[in-house]
Amino acid sequence: MKPIETQERVGAVAMALGITFSIVWALSSYAYAKPTETELPPAAKLVAVKSCS
C-alpha cells in the first residue's frame, strides 16, 4: 500500500466537512421552520395584550 499524500488527505477532510455541513443545513430547516402566516389564536392575543400593558 502506498502512503496517502497530503493532497488526498485535504481532499478527504474537505469532502467530509462538506457532507457534514450539508446534512446539518438540511436538518436545520426542521428545527427552525418558518412561522406560519396564519392569525394568532385568541388566547395568544390575550397574553400578548396583557404582557404589553
N, C-alpha and C positions, 0 to 999 in steps of 0.2 A: 504494500500500500504506500502510495506517495503521501507526503505530508500536505496538509491543507494550507494553501497560501493565504496571505493576509487579505488579498483582494476577495477571495472566496468567502473568508470569514466575515468581512464587512458586508458583503452582499447578503449572506445568510442572516446576519443580525438586522440589516435594513428590511429584509423581507419579513422577518418575524415581528419586528416593530410595526410595520405597515399592516400586517394581518391583525395584530393585537388592537391597534388603534381603530381599524375599520370595524371590528367587532364591537368595541366599546362605543363607537359613534352610532352604530346601528341600534344597539340596545338602549342608548341614552334617550332615544325618541319615545321609548315606553315609559321611562321614569319621568321625563319632562314633557309630557304631551301638551299640545296647545289647548288652552282652556276653551270650553265650548262657547259658542256665540249666543246661547240662549239667555233668557231673562232670569234673574235671581229668584229663588223661591221666596214666598212672603216671610218665612222665618229668618232667612238670611238678611232681608231688607230691614227687619225689625232690629236685629242685632247690630247692623251697620248704623242705623239711626241712633240707637242707644249708646254706642261706643263713641260716636262723633259729638254727642252733646254733653 
